[in-house]
C-alpha cells in the first residue's frame, strides 16, 4: 500500500502526523518515488479510553490485539477492569475511539496508528475524515502564532485551532462561506512556548471534535461540516 507524502514550502515549524485511517491515503504521482512506506503499529498509551463498535473477548489485551490486527477497521485495544478471583478478565477491540482520559492510574490502552507525514505543513485527505478516527499532531512552533486548519474542497474551514504565544491564548472556530462560527479564544491556563513540541490529539465523534493539548482535554468543538467533506489539513 502507498501512503501520502507531501513536500511543503512552509519552514516556520515542523508537523508530524499520526493517523489511524490507512486505506484512504495515496501518494501523489509526482512524489510517489519518495513516499515512505511505514507499517501500521500498535502504540501503548497510559490512560482510560472509550470506544464504539467494540467487540469483547475473554483474555488479556494481547488476545484482542491479534484480532484487531486482522480487522482493517480496528483502531483501539484495551483491557477491561476485572477481579480474576471472581471471573476471567476481558479485553476489547473497537473500530472507533471516542474519548480518552490520559494518565489514569492503573489504566492503559493501545492504538493502531500510522505515521503519515513529517516536516511538512500540509497534507491531503482524499477520503475525508472518518468518525472514530484519532489524529495525532506533534508541532514544534518557531513563530509567534500557529494554526491548524481542516478544509473542504471549497476551502471552507471546518475547524481552525490557533495558538498565539505572545498573547497566550488558544482559539477555535469554523469559517463556512466566509462566516466565522463558534469563535472561542478563552484559555484559563497557557502553558505552551515556542521551540517546544506541542502534542495535539483529536478524536472525531459523530457530533464533535474532542481536542486534547499535551494529553489534557482542551475543548469540544461541534461539527459545522460533515467530516467526510474535509479534504486537506494544513498549518500556518
MARMI-554871 format. One line per 2 residues: number of its first residue (from 1); their letters; for each residue x, y, z of C-alpha. Coordinates in steps of 0.2 Angstrom, whole numbers. Example, Ala and Ser with C-alpha at 12.3 -4.5 7.8 and 13.67 -1.06 7.14 Angstrom:
1) AS) 62/-22/39; 68/-5/36
END
This chain:
1) XX) 0/0/0; 6/18/-4
3) XX) 5/32/8; 4/51/6
5) XX) 20/61/5; 19/80/3
7) XX) 33/92/2; 29/110/8
9) XX) 37/127/6; 32/131/24
11) XX) 48/131/35; 41/140/51
13) XX) 38/125/61; 38/106/59
15) XX) 22/95/59; 22/76/62
17) XX) 5/67/59; -1/50/65
19) XX) -17/45/58; -26/28/60
21) XX) -36/28/44; -24/20/32
23) XX) -34/14/17; -40/32/11
25) XX) -22/38/8; -12/38/-8
27) XX) 4/45/-14; 3/59/-27
29) XX) 10/54/-43; 24/67/-43
31) XX) 30/61/-26; 27/43/-27
33) XX) 45/38/-28; 49/47/-12
35) XX) 35/41/-2; 40/32/14
37) XX) 30/16/17; 28/13/36
39) XX) 19/-1/43; 4/1/54
41) XX) 9/-1/73; 1/-4/89
43) XX) 6/10/101; 4/10/120
45) XX) -3/25/130; -7/27/148
47) XX) -25/31/152; -43/25/150
49) XX) -52/26/133; -69/25/127
51) XX) -73/17/111; -88/12/99
53) XX) -91/-3/89; -82/-14/101
55) XX) -80/-32/102; -77/-40/120
57) XX) -66/-56/121; -61/-66/136
59) XX) -42/-64/139; -29/-50/140
61) XX) -26/-36/128; -14/-47/118
63) XX) -28/-58/113; -38/-43/107
65) XX) -23/-35/98; -21/-51/87
67) XX) -40/-49/82; -38/-30/80
69) XX) -23/-33/68; -34/-44/57
71) XX) -48/-31/56; -44/-17/44
73) XX) -56/-5/54; -50/-8/71
75) XX) -42/7/80; -42/3/99
77) XX) -37/-11/111; -39/-11/129
79) XX) -41/-21/145; -57/-22/154
81) XX) -56/-20/173; -59/-36/182
83) XX) -57/-47/198; -48/-63/192
85) XX) -54/-71/209; -72/-69/203
87) XX) -72/-71/184; -60/-71/169
89) XX) -54/-55/163; -59/-47/146
91) XX) -52/-36/133; -60/-25/120
93) XX) -56/-20/102; -65/-6/94
95) XX) -67/2/77; -69/19/85
97) XX) -60/30/98; -72/42/106
99) XX) -64/50/121; -48/47/132
101) XX) -43/51/150; -24/51/148
103) XX) -14/46/163; -27/37/173
105) XX) -19/27/187; -18/8/183
107) XX) -25/11/165; -18/8/148
109) XX) -24/6/130; -17/3/113
111) XX) -20/12/97; -16/6/79
113) XX) -8/21/71; 2/25/55
115) XX) 14/40/53; 8/50/38
117) XX) 20/64/36; 33/73/45
119) XX) 42/90/42; 28/97/32
121) XX) 14/109/34; 1/102/23
123) XX) -7/85/18; -22/79/8
125) XX) -36/68/14; -44/61/-2
127) XX) -56/50/8; -60/64/21
129) XX) -61/61/40; -70/46/47
131) XX) -80/45/63; -70/37/77
133) XX) -53/40/70; -39/48/81
135) XX) -27/61/75; -10/65/82
137) XX) -1/81/78; 17/85/85
139) XX) 21/103/81; 37/112/86
141) XX) 32/131/83; 46/143/78
143) XX) 35/158/76; 23/168/87
145) XX) 7/160/81; 2/144/73
147) XX) -15/137/67; -21/120/62
149) XX) -35/120/48; -47/107/42
151) XX) -53/112/24; -65/105/12
153) XX) -63/106/-7; -70/124/-7
155) XX) -58/130/6; -72/131/20
157) XX) -63/129/36; -72/115/47
159) XX) -60/118/62; -46/131/65
161) XX) -36/128/80; -25/143/83
163) XX) -11/145/96; -4/163/100
165) XX) 11/164/111; 14/182/114
167) XX) -5/184/119; -6/167/127
169) XX) -22/160/120; -28/146/111
171) XX) -43/149/99; -55/138/89
173) XX) -68/142/76; -75/137/59
175) XX) -77/148/44; -90/142/32
177) XX) -94/153/16; -84/167/23
179) XX) -94/167/40; -85/163/56
181) XX) -94/152/68; -91/146/86
183) XX) -76/158/89; -69/155/106
185) XX) -52/160/112; -53/158/131
187) XX) -38/149/139; -38/149/158
189) XX) -20/141/158; -7/144/144
191) XX) 7/133/147; 14/132/129
193) XX) 30/140/122; 39/142/106
195) XX) 53/130/102; 44/116/112
197) XX) 34/102/104; 16/103/107
199) XX) 6/87/106; -11/88/99
201) XX) -23/74/100; -41/75/92
203) XX) -55/62/91; -68/63/78
205) XX) -85/59/86; -102/59/77
207) XX) -106/76/84; -90/85/88
209) XX) -71/85/89; -63/82/106
211) XX) -47/92/107; -33/87/118
213) XX) -17/98/121; -2/89/129
215) XX) -14/75/134; -27/87/143
217) XX) -44/90/136; -45/107/129
219) XX) -61/109/121; -76/100/112
221) XX) -80/108/96; -96/104/87
223) XX) -96/99/69; -101/113/57
225) XX) -97/102/42; -98/83/38
227) XX) -80/77/42; -81/66/26
229) XX) -80/83/17; -63/88/24
231) XX) -50/85/10; -35/94/17
233) XX) -26/99/33; -13/112/34
235) XX) -3/123/47; 2/141/45
END
